Amino acid sequence: MRAPPVVVCGVVAGLLLCCSAARVAWAGPPFLTDDPEPVDLHHWEVYISSLQQRDPGGLTGTLPHIEMNYGGAPNLQLHMILPCSFAPATGEGMALGLGDTELGVKYRFVEEAHGWPMIGVFPLLEVPTGSAARGLGTGDLQVLVPVWIQRSWGPWTTYGGGGYHINPGPGNQNCWYGGWELQRDFGKHLTLGGELFRTAPTVVGGHNTLVYNLGGQVNFDDGHHLLFSAGHGMQGDTGFLGYLGYQWTFGPPEKEPAEASPGH
């Protein structure tokens, strides 16, 4: 299904007028763990989603955020997240507004074939567009440099990996993170899976974090999908985690194979 560009621009512009957000570290919707597979060439993925995370400081998340991925070249995906964030705020109950914008490029440099897994990199920039004073941003440019791998067989797919988080700012420290996910297709309309994700301390004197997530995807057709997950911390201060999102995929129609001329 090919979407008119004006529709995409209208949806994004309308939501940006509302607000746009600090993001909980959700990497590959609906999970924290990401995969190395980029969007097909000249195709789009547009997500309208909400996520929540509860810790001792209260409930934070997005309501909603917009994620856009575009297949800009063979094996290469351009990525942006524009969220509307909320966080606890002293004296005002709940802060809501513009948060940090995420920009990234996913590049797959090994295809899955002949026993080799798919391998790719997905460097990300967290641009400090949100208010750190209101808890809606970090106040500093952050960089994440992960490597992801994936292997599939029959209805099963597994992927995972990890990377390094450059995390400047007062009291912050750089850290390693990683996760692994396993999922199964139940026909063409439903996929279910789960993950474990671990992060080293992001602040001086902090604790390691280990969480689990269970979730999946409902495919209404080739262009419309519902994604969901829920989980909880097993180690560290993270409590409940939740994600709910709508995914719209579209791009140029596939070319019909040329018919052979009579007599050939």
C-alpha positions, 0 to 999 in steps of 0.5 A: 500500500502506497501512502500519499506523502501529504498524509504522513507529513500531516500526521507528524506535524499534528502530533508535533504541535501537541509535543514531541519526547524523552524516550525510554530506551525502546530499541526494536518495537515492541522490545528493547532488543533490536534486530539488524534487518533494515527497511526494504529499499524506498519503503517506509515504516511509521509507528504511532506508539506509547510506552511506559516505565515505572521506577522509584522516581515515578512513571515516565514514558511517551504519549504518543511518540512517532517513529519513522524508518526509511530504506534509503539505500540497499541494506541501509535504513534512516531512522528518527523518533519524535516523541511526546513525553511525560515525567513526574515534575516537582510542584506541577504533578506531571511534566509533558512536552518536547523531549530528546529526538533520536536519529540513527542509521541502521546498516546490514553488512552480512546477509543471513545465508549459508549458515551465517546469521544476519549482522548489522550496526545501528548507531544512534544519536539522542539529541538534547531537544527536551528540557532537562530541568523538567525531566523531559531530556538529558541535557547532553548529546548521547551516543549509542553504538550497538551491533545486532545479529539475527537467525531464522529457521521455520517459524522461529526467529531469534536476534540480539546483541548489544553495544556501548552507551556514551552518556555524558552529564553530571553524575552519569557514566558510560555503560554497556548494554545488551539483550536477546529475543526469541519469537515465533510466527503463528500463521501470517497474522500473529507473532509472539516472543520474549526477551531478556535485556541487561544494562550496566549502571548509567549513573555513578553508584547505580545498579545493573538492570535486568528486565524481561519483556513478553509481547508480539505483533498482530498483522491485519494486512501487509500495511497495518500492524499492532505491536504490544509488550509488557515486562518487569525488572528482575534486577535493579530499580526498574518496575513495570514496562509497557509498549503499545503501538500501531505500525504503518508500512508502505512503499513502491509497488512491486514490479510485475514480472515481464511476460515473455514474447510469443514464440520465445 
